[in-house]
Amino acid sequence: MEEVVVQIRNNRAFSFLENLEALNVIKVMRRIPYAHTEIYSDRTARLSEIRSITGNIQIDLSNFRFNRDEANNYDE
C-alpha cells in the first residue's frame, strides 16, 4: 500500500474522491482545509519587499508616447 498526498483544485474532483472512498478504492486519511491566508501572507510580504526597494524611484512618464510601429520593429 502507498500513501499519496494530492491537492484538490475544485469541488468536482473532491466529489470524485469521495465516491472512490465510498467504493473502498481509497481511504482519506486526513483532510487539511485550504488556507488562503498562507498565500496572501506570502504575497503581501513579497509586495512589501518590492515596495521597500522601489519606493524611492520616481519615473516621469508624462510626455511618453507609445509608438506601436517602433515597438514592433525588431530588425534594428
C-alpha positions in Angstrom: 0.0 0.0 0.0 1.2 3.5 -0.8 0.3 6.9 0.6 -0.1 9.8 -1.8 -0.6 13.5 -1.0 -2.7 15.4 -3.5 -4.0 18.9 -3.8 -7.7 19.2 -5.0 -8.4 22.2 -7.0 -12.2 22.0 -7.5 -15.2 20.6 -5.8 -16.0 18.1 -8.5 -12.6 16.4 -8.0 -13.2 16.2 -4.3 -16.6 14.6 -5.0 -14.9 12.1 -7.2 -12.5 11.2 -4.4 -15.4 10.9 -2.0 -17.1 8.4 -4.4 -13.8 6.4 -4.6 -13.7 6.3 -0.9 -17.3 5.1 -0.7 -16.3 2.3 -3.1 -13.4 1.3 -0.8 -10.9 2.2 -3.5 -9.2 4.8 -1.5 -9.1 6.0 2.1 -8.9 9.7 3.1 -6.5 9.7 6.0 -6.7 13.4 6.8 -8.3 16.4 5.3 -6.4 19.7 5.5 -8.6 22.8 4.7 -7.2 25.2 2.1 -5.8 28.2 3.9 -6.0 31.4 1.8 -4.1 33.3 4.4 -0.8 31.5 3.7 -0.8 32.5 0.1 -1.9 36.1 0.8 0.7 36.5 3.6 3.5 35.3 1.2 2.1 37.7 -1.5 1.8 40.5 1.0 5.4 40.0 2.2 6.7 39.9 -1.3 4.8 43.0 -2.4 6.0 44.9 0.7 9.6 43.9 0.0 9.3 45.2 -3.6 7.7 48.4 -2.4 10.5 48.9 0.1 13.1 48.6 -2.7 11.3 50.6 -5.3 9.6 53.1 -3.1 12.0 56.0 -3.7 12.3 55.5 -7.5 10.4 58.2 -9.4 9.8 57.9 -13.2 8.2 60.7 -15.1 6.1 59.3 -17.9 4.0 62.4 -18.6 5.5 63.1 -22.1 5.8 59.4 -23.0 4.2 58.5 -26.4 3.9 54.8 -27.3 4.8 54.2 -31.0 3.4 50.8 -31.9 5.3 50.7 -35.2 8.6 51.4 -33.5 7.8 48.8 -30.8 7.2 46.1 -33.5 10.4 47.0 -35.4 12.6 44.1 -34.5 15.1 44.5 -37.4 17.1 47.4 -35.9 
